[in-house]
Amino acid sequence: MRKKRILVAPINWGLGHATRCIPLIRQLEGNGFEPVLASDGPALFLLKKEFPHLRSYELPSYNITYTTKGSLLKWKLLRDTPSILSNIRKEIKVTRTIVEQENLSGIISDSRFGVRHKHVRSAFITHQLNVLSGNTTFLSSKLHRRYIRKFDQCWVPDAPGKNNLSGFLGHLKKSPAEEIKYLGILSRFQKKNVPIIIYDRMILLSGPEPQRTLLEEKLLSAFNGTGEKIIFIRGVMTEEPFPVTNPNIKLHNYLFGEELEDAINSSRMIISRSGYTTLMDLAVLEKMAFFIPTPGQFEQEYLANRLMKLGITPFCKQEEFDLSKLATTGKFSGLRDPGFSCDSPGLFGLFKGE
């Protein structure tokens, strides 16, 4: 008997959406389903590297880029709205073709509004039931939830209740119209008790350009004369070598799977963006971190500020970073998993008509 095929389609906006789909793909396989992958750009590249045995499809690209000035990001995204809506329509057409070719039994879309089909049960993954956009937060949240209702269920990668990671983003005050399922923390990693801490600090970069490059240049300059052991993951999908003059800095364009897991476990502290998937990974690994939110991204700024207020991890703005800021980390507790786990067989009952 042929296994039921489930399409898993994360948006290509940094690598976080793709990486948080990795544990779900593993769970699908463990529960007797056959995942089919779909995305574009580096996100699709990463999934194909992690799951070379699975079939994959390329989806239309949103071509999302950031502004050099964070304060202009919201207005750029508003200006790009017609292009984004056009891409959603293209996604719907491509998804229709994939459904016919693969005879799909289900769809899991991570933040891709057009990856859905009226005759196939579908789930939409997001940690943003509330979408922060400054003085337009009410409107952006309402529009977001309107699109979410086009799917059968909304899956939130967090714990329900007060002990959670996403705060206001992933929790509503009133019961929503859409059906919400909390997944617990999604991470491809496991905490390991390593005998020796190899690196004093890991720098873990990701996210859209040009802000990824701007932070990379700032951090390389800051650590240029350091005597600390640094592992620097650039977060770019290229084999082209990148020169670094300090012998104490071990630089990689990217790392995958167990290599990346071992490197994080073997690092005393992580310096990274405060993207939500990064928070989930570091919570599972119980790491101390210092966060530098992407300028103009309200979500990352909110998450970093919330963690600092809770005494968990410090942060600073990108333009304010220097090495002296790292001295504050000793006052904080570090990240921890809230401890909620989801019943995955019950969750996947959506695709069995249960």
C-alpha positions in Angstrom: 0.0 0.0 0.0 1.4 3.4 -1.0 2.2 5.8 1.8 0.2 9.0 2.0 2.2 11.9 0.5 2.4 15.2 2.4 3.8 18.4 0.8 6.0 20.4 3.1 6.6 23.9 1.8 8.5 26.5 3.8 9.0 30.1 2.6 12.5 31.1 1.6 13.1 34.0 4.0 16.4 33.3 5.7 16.8 29.6 6.6 14.7 29.5 9.8 11.4 28.4 8.1 13.1 25.6 6.3 15.1 24.4 9.4 12.1 24.3 11.6 10.4 22.0 9.1 13.2 19.5 9.4 11.8 17.9 12.6 8.3 17.8 11.2 9.6 16.0 8.1 11.3 13.5 10.3 8.1 13.0 12.3 6.1 12.5 9.1 8.5 9.8 8.0 8.4 8.2 11.5 4.5 8.1 11.3 4.4 6.3 8.0 3.9 9.3 5.6 6.0 10.2 2.5 7.0 13.9 2.6 7.4 15.8 -0.6 9.5 19.0 -0.4 8.8 22.4 -2.1 10.5 25.8 -1.7 13.0 27.9 -3.6 16.6 29.3 -3.3 18.7 28.5 -0.2 15.7 27.0 1.7 15.2 24.4 -1.0 18.9 23.8 -1.2 19.1 23.1 2.6 16.1 20.7 2.5 17.5 18.8 -0.4 20.8 18.5 1.5 19.1 17.2 4.6 16.7 14.8 2.7 18.4 13.8 -0.6 16.1 10.7 -0.8 12.9 12.8 -1.0 11.3 14.3 -4.2 11.3 18.1 -4.3 9.8 20.9 -6.4 10.8 24.5 -6.9 8.2 27.2 -6.0 8.0 30.8 -7.3 10.3 33.0 -5.3 9.1 36.0 -3.3 12.5 37.6 -3.8 12.3 39.3 -0.4 15.2 41.6 0.4 15.7 44.1 3.2 16.6 47.7 3.1 20.0 49.0 4.2 18.2 51.2 6.7 15.9 49.2 9.0 13.5 52.1 9.4 12.5 51.8 5.8 11.7 48.1 5.9 8.0 48.4 6.6 7.5 50.8 3.7 9.5 48.6 1.3 7.3 45.6 2.2 4.2 47.7 1.7 5.5 48.7 -1.7 6.2 45.1 -2.6 2.7 44.0 -1.7 1.5 43.8 -5.3 4.4 41.5 -6.2 3.8 39.3 -3.1 0.1 38.9 -4.0 1.1 38.0 -7.6 3.5 35.4 -6.2 0.7 33.9 -4.0 -1.4 33.4 -7.2 1.6 31.7 -8.9 2.0 29.4 -5.8 -1.7 28.4 -6.1 -1.2 27.3 -9.7 2.1 25.4 -9.0 0.5 23.7 -6.0 -2.4 22.5 -8.1 0.1 20.9 -10.5 2.0 19.2 -7.6 -1.2 17.9 -6.1 -2.1 16.3 -9.4 1.4 14.8 -10.0 1.9 13.5 -6.5 -1.7 12.6 -5.6 -1.2 14.4 -2.3 -3.1 13.6 0.9 -2.0 16.7 2.8 -0.2 20.1 2.7 2.0 21.7 5.4 2.8 25.3 4.4 5.2 27.3 6.5 4.3 30.9 5.8 3.5 30.4 2.1 -0.1 31.6 1.7 -0.5 30.2 -1.8 0.5 26.6 -1.1 -3.0 25.3 -0.5 -5.7 23.3 -2.5 -9.4 23.3 -1.9 -9.5 19.4 -2.1 -6.5 18.7 0.1 -6.4 19.1 3.9 -3.8 21.7 4.9 -2.0 23.2 7.8 -0.3 26.6 8.0 2.7 27.0 10.3 3.4 30.4 11.9 4.5 31.7 15.3 2.9 35.1 14.4 -0.8 35.1 15.2 -0.1 38.7 15.9 2.1 40.4 13.3 4.0 43.4 14.7 4.3 46.4 12.3 4.5 49.4 14.6 1.3 51.5 14.5 -0.3 49.2 11.9 0.0 46.0 14.0 -3.8 45.7 14.3 -4.2 45.7 10.5 -1.3 43.4 9.7 -2.4 40.9 12.3 -6.0 40.9 11.0 -4.9 40.4 7.4 -2.5 37.6 8.5 -5.3 35.7 10.3 -7.6 36.2 7.3 -5.1 34.3 5.2 -4.6 31.7 7.9 -8.3 30.9 7.8 -8.0 29.6 4.3 -6.2 26.6 5.8 -7.8 23.8 7.8 -5.5 24.3 10.8 -2.9 26.7 12.1 0.1 25.1 13.8 2.1 27.3 16.2 5.6 26.1 17.1 5.5 27.0 20.7 4.0 26.0 24.1 0.5 27.1 25.1 0.1 28.9 28.4 2.4 31.5 30.1 5.6 29.5 29.9 6.3 30.0 26.2 8.9 31.4 23.8 6.9 33.6 21.4 4.9 35.7 23.9 2.4 38.1 22.3 3.3 36.9 18.8 2.0 33.4 19.2 -0.8 33.8 21.7 -4.2 35.5 21.4 -6.2 36.9 24.2 -9.5 35.7 22.7 -10.4 32.4 21.1 -9.6 32.6 17.4 -12.0 31.5 14.6 -9.3 29.3 13.0 -8.3 26.0 14.7 -4.9 26.4 16.4 -2.6 23.5 17.4 0.5 24.2 19.5 3.4 22.0 18.4 5.9 22.7 21.2 9.4 23.8 20.4 10.5 22.6 16.9 14.2 22.0 16.6 16.4 19.7 14.5 18.9 19.5 17.3 19.5 17.6 20.5 21.4 18.7 23.6 24.7 16.8 24.1 26.9 16.7 27.1 30.2 17.5 25.4 33.4 16.8 27.4 35.2 19.9 26.2 33.9 23.4 25.2 35.9 24.0 22.0 34.8 27.5 21.1 34.4 30.6 23.3 31.8 32.0 20.9 29.9 30.9 17.8 28.7 33.6 15.4 25.6 32.2 13.6 24.4 34.3 10.7 21.3 34.0 8.5 18.6 36.1 7.0 17.9 38.2 3.9 20.4 40.6 2.3 21.8 43.2 2.6 21.5 43.0 6.4 23.2 39.7 6.7 26.3 41.1 5.0 26.3 44.3 7.0 26.3 42.3 10.3 28.9 39.9 9.0 31.3 42.8 8.2 30.7 44.4 11.6 31.4 41.2 13.5 34.5 40.3 11.5 35.8 43.7 12.2 35.0 43.5 15.9 36.6 40.1 16.4 39.6 40.8 14.0 42.2 41.0 16.8 40.6 38.5 19.3 42.5 35.7 21.0 39.2 33.9 21.7 38.3 30.7 19.8 35.6 31.7 17.4 33.6 29.6 15.0 31.9 31.8 12.4 29.0 30.4 10.3 28.2 32.9 7.5 24.9 31.4 6.5 25.4 31.5 2.7 24.9 28.6 0.4 28.1 28.8 -1.6 31.3 26.8 -1.9 33.4 29.9 -2.7 36.1 30.3 0.0 36.0 33.5 2.2 39.3 34.8 3.5 39.8 35.5 7.2 43.2 36.7 8.6 42.7 35.8 12.3 43.8 32.2 12.9 41.5 32.0 16.0 38.5 32.4 13.7 37.3 29.1 12.1 35.0 30.2 9.3 32.4 28.2 7.4 29.9 29.3 4.7 27.4 26.9 6.1 27.1 23.8 8.2 24.4 21.1 8.2 23.0 18.4 10.4 25.2 16.8 13.0 28.2 19.0 12.2 26.2 22.2 13.1 24.6 20.5 16.1 28.0 19.5 17.4 29.5 23.0 16.8 26.7 24.7 18.8 26.9 22.2 21.6 30.7 22.8 21.7 30.3 26.6 21.9 30.1 28.5 25.2 28.0 31.3 23.8 26.1 32.1 20.6 25.9 35.5 18.8 23.1 35.6 16.3 19.9 37.3 15.1 16.9 36.8 17.3 14.9 34.9 14.6 12.4 32.7 16.2 13.8 29.4 14.8 17.2 30.3 16.2 15.5 30.9 19.6 13.9 27.4 19.4 17.2 25.7 18.5 19.1 27.5 21.3 16.3 26.8 23.9 16.5 23.0 23.1 20.3 23.2 23.5 20.1 25.3 26.6 22.6 27.9 25.4 23.6 31.4 26.5 23.2 33.8 23.6 23.7 37.5 22.7 21.1 38.7 20.1 21.4 41.4 17.5 18.0 41.8 15.9 17.7 42.6 12.2 17.1 46.4 11.9 13.5 47.2 11.2 12.2 43.7 11.9 9.7 44.3 14.7 9.3 40.6 15.4 13.0 40.1 16.2 13.2 43.3 18.2 10.2 42.3 20.3 11.6 38.8 20.9 15.1 40.0 21.9 13.7 42.7 24.2 11.2 40.3 25.8 14.0 37.8 26.6 16.2 40.5 28.1 13.3 41.8 30.3 12.7 38.2 31.5 16.4 37.9 32.4 17.1 35.2 29.9 19.5 36.7 27.3 20.8 40.2 26.5 20.7 42.0 23.2 21.7 45.3 21.5 20.9 47.1 18.2 23.2 46.4 15.3 24.6 49.9 15.1 25.4 49.8 18.8 27.4 46.5 18.9 30.9 46.3 20.2 32.8 43.7 22.2 32.1 45.4 25.5 28.4 44.6 25.2 29.2 40.8 25.6 30.3 41.4 29.2 26.7 41.6 30.3 25.9 37.9 29.6 26.9 36.7 33.1 23.7 38.4 34.5 21.4 36.2 32.5 20.1 32.7 32.8 20.2 31.5 29.2 17.6 29.8 27.1 15.5 26.8 28.1 12.9 24.6 26.5 9.4 25.4 28.0 8.9 21.6 28.1 5.6 21.2 26.1 5.5 18.3 23.6 2.9 17.7 21.0 1.2 14.3 20.1 2.5 14.1 16.5 0.3 11.0 15.6 -2.7 13.0 16.7 -1.6 16.1 14.9 -1.2 14.2 11.6 -4.7 12.8 12.0 -5.6 15.9 10.0 -4.3 14.0 6.9 -6.3 10.9 7.7 -9.6 12.7 8.0 -9.6 12.3 11.8 
